[in-house]
Amino acid sequence: PQLSFKKILLGNLDEIYEFQSKEFLPQLEEAIVTSIKAVGDVFLETHHRFLSLYSRYCQMLPAIASLRREIGEENPWMELCRKKLNHRLSLDAYTM
């Protein structure tokens, strides 16, 4: 059960992170040394991927919020994550 609630709470953040760090950022870093137009082109070329990833994430937000309320901020896994990352903010601050 713990794995399933982690998957719901994190949604598709792993896919978003992969896209941002491995595809979008490298293209953007390359484009920025070329021209402003090249930077714009990166956004135009990747907008479908952005829309797909973030639409899916937004569709999951009601389930994420519901589960967060159900398990509470004092859940041992949530506390462990917060301590491990040395974060004081609740999960709400990162998922909304």
MODELLER restraints for C-alpha pairs under 7 A, 6 or more apart:
rsr = mdl.restraints
at = mdl.atoms
rsr.add(forms.Gaussian(group=physical.xy_distance, feature=features.Distance(at['CA:8:A'], at['CA:64:A']), mean=6.06, stdev=0.5))
rsr.add(forms.Gaussian(group=physical.xy_distance, feature=features.Distance(at['CA:9:A'], at['CA:64:A']), mean=5.12, stdev=0.5))
rsr.add(forms.Gaussian(group=physical.xy_distance, feature=features.Distance(at['CA:11:A'], at['CA:57:A']), mean=6.28, stdev=0.5))
rsr.add(forms.Gaussian(group=physical.xy_distance, feature=features.Distance(at['CA:11:A'], at['CA:60:A']), mean=6.62, stdev=0.5))
rsr.add(forms.Gaussian(group=physical.xy_distance, feature=features.Distance(at['CA:12:A'], at['CA:57:A']), mean=6.11, stdev=0.5))
rsr.add(forms.Gaussian(group=physical.xy_distance, feature=features.Distance(at['CA:16:A'], at['CA:53:A']), mean=6.28, stdev=0.5))
rsr.add(forms.Gaussian(group=physical.xy_distance, feature=features.Distance(at['CA:27:A'], at['CA:42:A']), mean=6.62, stdev=0.5))
rsr.add(forms.Gaussian(group=physical.xy_distance, feature=features.Distance(at['CA:28:A'], at['CA:39:A']), mean=6.07, stdev=0.5))
rsr.add(forms.Gaussian(group=physical.xy_distance, feature=features.Distance(at['CA:28:A'], at['CA:42:A']), mean=6.37, stdev=0.5))
rsr.add(forms.Gaussian(group=physical.xy_distance, feature=features.Distance(at['CA:31:A'], at['CA:38:A']), mean=5.06, stdev=0.5))
rsr.add(forms.Gaussian(group=physical.xy_distance, feature=features.Distance(at['CA:31:A'], at['CA:39:A']), mean=5.14, stdev=0.5))
rsr.add(forms.Gaussian(group=physical.xy_distance, feature=features.Distance(at['CA:32:A'], at['CA:38:A']), mean=6.95, stdev=0.5))
rsr.add(forms.Gaussian(group=physical.xy_distance, feature=features.Distance(at['CA:32:A'], at['CA:39:A']), mean=5.75, stdev=0.5))
rsr.add(forms.Gaussian(group=physical.xy_distance, feature=features.Distance(at['CA:73:A'], at['CA:90:A']), mean=6.97, stdev=0.5))
rsr.add(forms.Gaussian(group=physical.xy_distance, feature=features.Distance(at['CA:82:A'], at['CA:88:A']), mean=6.71, stdev=0.5))
